[in-house]
Amino acid sequence: MQTTNPDTVDVSCWELVSRDSSSALFGSFRIASLPCFIGRGNDVEVRLPNITVSTRHAVIRRHSGGLDVEDLGSRNGTFVNGRRINCITPIGSGDLLQFGNMLLELQCTRLVLSDMTCFAGDNDDLALALSRFDRLFDPNAVQPHFQSIVSAIDRKTVAYEVLSRSPLFGLTLPKTMFEAADRLNRSAELSRFMREVALVQPGVSTEHLFLNTHPNELEDVPQLVRSLFRLRKSHPNQKITIEIHESAIADLTALQTIGIVLQDLGMGLAYDDFGAGQARLSELIEARPNVLKFDMKMIRGIDQSPPSKRQLVESLVRMAHDLGIQSLAEGIETEEEAAVCQQLGFELFQGFLFGRPVPRMSATETSVAASKTDPGVDMQLAGVSAIPASF
């Protein structure tokens, strides 16, 4: 009798492989995210520039423990193992898929993690997280939480950063979610999914939302751009600012491209955790954001920090202001920290002092309750008085 080792995690990586060495498309196409659209156009995950392939030819989706494929009304058809399909068809490793006259073999590479002793300390639950990772892509498994961003002048809420939580054991916080995603090379896919889930929450269409990206998304700028176009198409009036982590600010050309795309889409750009690593000041000039979010390590305890640190932070804030960039202090927890940050010229605040990340309804109730007890708190959750009207 065959038994399954409870300390073994079996995960799958899929790809489409061309066996025709005479073809210009000889090689493999990794299915990096699902659903995976296949076609000749530019807005698909697997692009096959062959005249017999339709612009948007077919789509591969997740199905139970495997995959299925559906033809999208293509002119020359989709075939599985030589038979033309006219309905959603389950597929598996070794099946031959033909799009027009392009023949590809579906292959599955299985990654088996059996030595659980490698998951020590903070990673004790990583094995379980890997085994349950696919469940995150159920819209009910990711629960967006909203944290207030307030004006430094009057403490009014001007926007919300969206942060994700999950009830799945081992995947409750973004840290554990993306540890698992990084192991499976699916962090970019998870990041895109989280942004999409955030925008379908009831009542968010009137709010200004800050949505995160994962640094790995900057490795495939066309894919990131396509995801942003889809967001704008499905939510044409939503106020959105896209956050890019400081660690991803490396490719200046990519940043400039993203900045132009965001401007065309009416979205803002924020650099997150500025100062966490080697803050590259030149990028602020060449690919300047709308908002610069200073890392909490620079803010925490700033009321007790030496004058030299305050002078450094103040000079960075002043430089941002001179460039027309708003500065945001992250991680404020005390009134003393807030007072010093205001003296240093910060225009926006974020931190536990102004609210922890909470679900959508809790965020609404908290803001409304505050407005009833404090006439200085704006009743309108999505006020953008402190954010440039251009985005």
Phi and psi in degrees as a GROMACS rama.xvg file:
@    title "Ramachandran Plot"
@    xaxis  label "Phi"
@    yaxis  label "Psi"
@TYPE xy
-83.9196  132.229  GLN-2
-115.548  156.398  THR-3
-105.342  127.051  THR-4
-68.4161  119.545  ASN-5
-65.6358  -15.4366  PRO-6
-95.7998  14.279  ASP-7
-110.249  133.072  THR-8
-116.017  126.486  VAL-9
-114.117  113.866  ASP-10
-121.845  157.546  VAL-11
-119.322  139.467  SER-12
-122.595  126.004  CYS-13
-106.778  148.475  TRP-14
-153.194  156.891  GLU-15
-105.398  127.143  LEU-16
-118.434  128.608  VAL-17
-89.2075  130.493  SER-18
-99.1896  -3.39939  ARG-19
-88.8421  97.4551  ASP-20
-67.4908  -15.4719  SER-21
-84.5271  -9.53521  SER-22
-84.8122  145.972  SER-23
-67.3254  -17.5278  ALA-24
-99.2665  17.9016  LEU-25
-60.2869  132.294  PHE-26
138.838  -155.695  GLY-27
-128.063  154.202  SER-28
-124.122  111.172  PHE-29
-74.3835  133.841  ARG-30
-87.0439  90.8582  ILE-31
-81.0038  -22.0254  ALA-32
-150.153  154.827  SER-33
-127.812  139.549  LEU-34
-65.8575  151.679  PRO-35
-117.111  111.699  CYS-36
-87.857  140.707  PHE-37
-124.064  135.301  ILE-38
175.52  -170.432  GLY-39
-95.1913  -14.4979  ARG-40
-77.2114  -178.99  GLY-41
-91.112  -13.8683  ASN-42
-102.447  38.2416  ASP-43
-125.02  160.036  VAL-44
-79.1824  -37.2145  GLU-45
-116.096  110.747  VAL-46
-100.616  124.343  ARG-47
-118.716  91.9717  LEU-48
-74.5527  70.424  PRO-49
-128.883  135.768  ASN-50
-64.13  -21.4492  ILE-51
-82.605  -7.16616  THR-52
-97.6763  131.911  VAL-53
-72.6709  161.631  SER-54
-55.9751  -44.5555  THR-55
-129.87  90.0578  ARG-56
-85.9543  -50.2099  HIS-57
-154.468  170.456  ALA-58
-138.452  139.02  VAL-59
-107.856  129.213  ILE-60
-124.743  165.766  ARG-61
-75.1547  140.495  ARG-62
-144.366  109.214  HIS-63
49.8393  -120.107  SER-64
-90.5071  1.43808  GLY-65
-136.335  -139.884  GLY-66
-131.593  163.123  LEU-67
-138.156  163.177  ASP-68
-127.858  145.416  VAL-69
-135.457  131.421  GLU-70
-76.091  140.272  ASP-71
-106.302  41.1402  LEU-72
75.539  31.9161  GLY-73
-66.4757  156.545  SER-74
-71.6429  -40.3694  ARG-75
-105.483  3.70823  ASN-76
85.3429  161.946  GLY-77
-119.91  134.487  THR-78
-123.275  141.132  PHE-79
-119.428  115.718  VAL-80
53.1998  41.6778  ASN-81
88.6589  -5.87039  GLY-82
-110.528  129.827  ARG-83
-69.8133  133.944  ARG-84
-101.516  147.896  ILE-85
-129.794  14.2737  ASN-86
-152.579  171.847  CYS-87
-62.4547  127.503  ILE-88
-126.366  124.632  THR-89
-63.651  142.793  PRO-90
-136.343  157.577  ILE-91
-147.177  178.685  GLY-92
-59.1648  132.191  SER-93
96.9762  -13.5746  GLY-94
-69.9156  145.673  ASP-95
-97.1701  121.805  LEU-96
-111.866  130.685  LEU-97
-121.413  125.192  GLN-98
-115.749  108.998  PHE-99
63.3443  -123.075  GLY-100
-106.695  16.2598  ASN-101
-90.3987  115.777  MET-102
-104.24  123.272  LEU-103
-131.724  146.598  LEU-104
-102.549  131.762  GLU-105
-82.2008  124.76  LEU-106
-124.895  147.161  GLN-107
-123.27  122.579  CYS-108
-100.373  123.011  THR-109
-99.1368  128.409  ARG-110
-103.609  113.09  LEU-111
-106.557  118.99  VAL-112
-105.536  106.789  LEU-113
-112.404  -17.4368  SER-114
-96.4893  89.4353  ASP-115
-71.785  -8.06704  MET-116
-68.5824  -16.1247  THR-117
-75.4389  -14.8259  CYS-118
-95.5179  77.7016  PHE-119
-101.943  163.824  ALA-120
61.1978  -122.313  GLY-121
-67.2351  -12.7332  ASP-122
-102.226  19.8705  ASN-123
-58.109  -31.9708  ASP-124
-98.1282  7.77737  ASP-125
-64.9329  -37.5135  LEU-126
-60.8036  -45.2337  ALA-127
-64.6452  -40.352  LEU-128
-61.2634  -41.1531  ALA-129
-62.9101  -41.0319  LEU-130
-68.8458  -22.3419  SER-131
-109.372  6.92597  ARG-132
-57.9104  -43.3468  PHE-133
-58.3492  -25.8242  ASP-134
-66.5697  -19.7724  ARG-135
-61.3759  -25.385  LEU-136
-84.8528  7.90607  PHE-137
-79.9399  124.806  ASP-138
-53.6632  -26.2328  PRO-139
-82.1124  -8.21139  ASN-140
-89.9316  -15.9202  ALA-141
-110.364  122.298  VAL-142
-114.385  102.601  GLN-143
-62.125  135.937  PRO-144
-117.647  148.352  HIS-145
-119.737  127.064  PHE-146
-116.529  131.797  GLN-147
-67.207  141.555  SER-148
-113.745  124.72  ILE-149
-119.866  158.076  VAL-150
-72.9222  135.559  SER-151
-68.8646  -21.3905  ALA-152
-78.2409  -50.7828  ILE-153
-122.74  4.69296  ASP-154
63.8006  18.2495  ARG-155
-77.4595  142.443  LYS-156
-70.9435  123.428  THR-157
-112.299  -15.1909  VAL-158
-168.221  172.915  ALA-159
-131.826  136.165  TYR-160
-88.7331  135.513  GLU-161
-96.2704  123.918  VAL-162
-123.758  144.241  LEU-163
-103.716  145.865  SER-164
-132.074  164.614  ARG-165
-146.316  143.975  SER-166
-79.2819  -5.85717  PRO-167
-71.6852  124.662  LEU-168
-60.6114  132.489  PHE-169
88.6135  -8.59485  GLY-170
-134.855  32.3628  LEU-171
-75.5824  -31.297  THR-172
-118.605  158.181  LEU-173
-54.6276  -35.1974  PRO-174
-58.4084  -49.0339  LYS-175
-73.3627  -34.4506  THR-176
-59.696  -46.811  MET-177
-82.4842  -20.3538  PHE-178
-62.1984  -44.8443  GLU-179
-67.004  -44.0211  ALA-180
-61.2954  -39.2318  ALA-181
-64.5762  -38.7003  ASP-182
-62.4057  -32.7415  ARG-183
-98.1891  4.09258  LEU-184
58.7414  40.4128  ASN-185
-128.215  21.6065  ARG-186
-66.0817  -37.797  SER-187
-66.0411  -41.1987  ALA-188
-61.7169  -43.7945  GLU-189
-65.0593  -40.4952  LEU-190
-62.035  -43.6522  SER-191
-62.9122  -42.5422  ARG-192
-62.3  -40.7771  PHE-193
-62.513  -38.751  MET-194
-65.1111  -40.6655  ARG-195
-65.0017  -42.2385  GLU-196
-64.5724  -37.3927  VAL-197
-59.8742  -36.2059  ALA-198
-84.1978  -4.44301  LEU-199
-102.336  8.54885  VAL-200
-72.0707  142.651  GLN-201
-59.3338  131.777  PRO-202
83.8215  -1.14094  GLY-203
-80.0574  -10.7874  VAL-204
-64.5783  -19.1931  SER-205
-94.2798  0.347718  THR-206
-107.26  156.634  GLU-207
-92.6523  118.002  HIS-208
-113.357  135.88  LEU-209
-97.2364  117.852  PHE-210
-112.554  137.238  LEU-211
-87.2317  156.723  ASN-212
-120.284  160.57  THR-213
-98.7434  142.658  HIS-214
-52.5109  -31.8645  PRO-215
-64.3187  -22.4306  ASN-216
-66.0988  -23.4917  GLU-217
-74.4804  -8.97067  LEU-218
-80.001  -15.023  GLU-219
-136.354  77.7101  ASP-220
-60.9411  -41.8209  VAL-221
-57.7005  -39.6346  PRO-222
-65.6976  -42.0949  GLN-223
-62.4934  -42.7788  LEU-224
-62.3468  -42.3949  VAL-225
-60.7068  -40.5068  ARG-226
-65.969  -35.3661  SER-227
-69.1274  -38.3737  LEU-228
-62.99  -40.0241  PHE-229
-65.1451  -39.1659  ARG-230
-60.8975  -46.3006  LEU-231
-67.8756  -37.0675  ARG-232
-64.5146  -40.2273  LYS-233
-83.1902  -18.5255  SER-234
-136.768  71.5828  HIS-235
-64.4495  -24.2601  PRO-236
-109.051  3.43907  ASN-237
-72.2044  132.85  GLN-238
-79.9716  119.765  LYS-239
-134.443  136.143  ILE-240
-123.071  129.916  THR-241
-96.9502  127.014  ILE-242
-95.4149  132.635  GLU-243
-119.161  126.868  ILE-244
-68.8375  145.825  HIS-245
-56.5642  -33.1678  GLU-246
-65.6326  -19.5219  SER-247
-92.0131  -2.79331  ALA-248
-82.9063  80.4284  ILE-249
-128.548  -41.732  ALA-250
-94.8446  101.253  ASP-251
-62.668  -39.0656  LEU-252
-63.0547  -42.2677  THR-253
-62.7181  -42.187  ALA-254
-63.9805  -41.1745  LEU-255
-63.8787  -40.2723  GLN-256
-61.9127  -47.4218  THR-257
-62.9309  -40.3776  ILE-258
-60.5157  -42.3471  GLY-259
-65.8454  -43.0553  ILE-260
-62.1622  -45.1717  VAL-261
-62.1609  -40.2932  LEU-262
-62.7782  -43.3795  GLN-263
-63.3382  -32.8131  ASP-264
-86.3939  -1.89786  LEU-265
72.4252  29.3396  GLY-266
-111.331  155.712  MET-267
-95.8499  166.632  GLY-268
-125.842  131.479  LEU-269
-127.465  138.562  ALA-270
-95.199  123.006  TYR-271
-95.738  150.737  ASP-272
54.5991  41.2826  ASP-273
-61.2047  129.374  PHE-274
94.256  -4.17667  GLY-275
-70.0042  -34.0644  ALA-276
-119.701  -128.645  GLY-277
-96.745  95.3815  GLN-278
-62.6896  118.117  ALA-279
-94.5044  101.583  ARG-280
-71.1538  -27.2763  LEU-281
-62.0055  -32.1527  SER-282
-65.1179  -25.1258  GLU-283
-65.8354  -27.039  LEU-284
-86.9826  -45.1847  ILE-285
-79.4621  -31.6075  GLU-286
-140.151  67.1209  ALA-287
-74.5805  138.657  ARG-288
-86.5086  175.09  PRO-289
-85.3398  -32.4654  ASN-290
-134.112  138.159  VAL-291
-115.044  113.315  LEU-292
-95.8894  111.616  LYS-293
-76.6343  131.975  PHE-294
-58.7587  144.215  ASP-295
-62.543  -23.2941  MET-296
-65.4612  -25.5838  LYS-297
-83.0892  -19.0787  MET-298
-100.426  -37.3031  ILE-299
-58.199  123.502  ARG-300
70.136  21.3958  GLY-301
-65.8633  -22.1908  ILE-302
-69.1695  -18.3672  ASP-303
-111.95  6.90915  GLN-304
-81.2548  159.068  SER-305
-67.1155  157.292  PRO-306
-56.0364  -32.0715  PRO-307
-62.6755  -38.9544  SER-308
-68.6861  -41.9448  LYS-309
-62.2275  -40.7066  ARG-310
-64.0644  -37.9687  GLN-311
-63.5137  -48.5966  LEU-312
-62.5927  -42.7496  VAL-313
-61.6547  -39.3887  GLU-314
-66.945  -36.7596  SER-315
-67.7369  -40.7482  LEU-316
-63.6481  -42.0919  VAL-317
-64.7667  -41.3152  ARG-318
-61.006  -44.6079  MET-319
-60.6471  -43.5508  ALA-320
-60.8292  -42.0736  HIS-321
-64.6542  -25.9118  ASP-322
-89.9072  2.30099  LEU-323
78.5065  24.0279  GLY-324
-107.065  132.601  ILE-325
-79.4989  139.9  GLN-326
-104.833  135.542  SER-327
-124.38  129.496  LEU-328
-94.2394  117.831  ALA-329
-93.0274  152.15  GLU-330
77.1809  23.8082  GLY-331
-73.3226  127.645  ILE-332
-121.431  -15.7382  GLU-333
-130.611  156.629  THR-334
-64.1258  -31.5372  GLU-335
-64.9516  -41.972  GLU-336
-63.7375  -42.0579  GLU-337
-62.6923  -40.6403  ALA-338
-63.7237  -43.465  ALA-339
-66.9015  -41.4385  VAL-340
-62.0986  -35.9405  CYS-341
-67.8428  -39.2664  GLN-342
-63.5484  -33.3613  GLN-343
-78.325  -8.20841  LEU-344
103.997  5.76352  GLY-345
-61.0394  141.18  PHE-346
-100.99  -24.3174  GLU-347
-130.93  145.725  LEU-348
-122.864  151.832  PHE-349
-152.289  139.165  GLN-350
158.843  174.16  GLY-351
-61.5231  -24.9565  PHE-352
-59.8798  -29.3786  LEU-353
-106.867  2.116  PHE-354
135.346  138.531  GLY-355
-86.5175  162.196  ARG-356
-62.8154  126.478  PRO-357
-136.998  158.926  VAL-358
-59.659  164.104  PRO-359
-52.9084  -50.1506  ARG-360
-64.4022  -39.0285  MET-361
-65.7095  -38.0806  SER-362
-62.9819  -42.2205  ALA-363
-64.1928  -48.1717  THR-364
-62.279  -38.9275  GLU-365
-64.5756  -44.0874  THR-366
-66.9217  -41.4428  SER-367
-66.2109  -42.2399  VAL-368
-62.2504  -40.4196  ALA-369
-65.1535  -36.6612  ALA-370
-67.6572  -28.3869  SER-371
-75.3584  -28.0189  LYS-372
-98.944  -19.4696  THR-373
-131.009  105.556  ASP-374
-63.6345  -12.5392  PRO-375
-82.0117  -8.57045  GLY-376
-90.827  127.879  VAL-377
-69.3363  129.907  ASP-378
-66.4363  -26.6139  MET-379
-83.7101  114.069  GLN-380
-64.9321  -27.929  LEU-381
-107.209  25.0462  ALA-382
-55.5291  142.289  GLY-383
-125.39  29.6052  VAL-384
-62.2309  -29.7785  SER-385
-96.4687  1.87766  ALA-386
-112.791  135.776  ILE-387
-53.5121  136.499  PRO-388
-66.2427  -15.693  ALA-389
-65.6923  -17.8011  SER-390
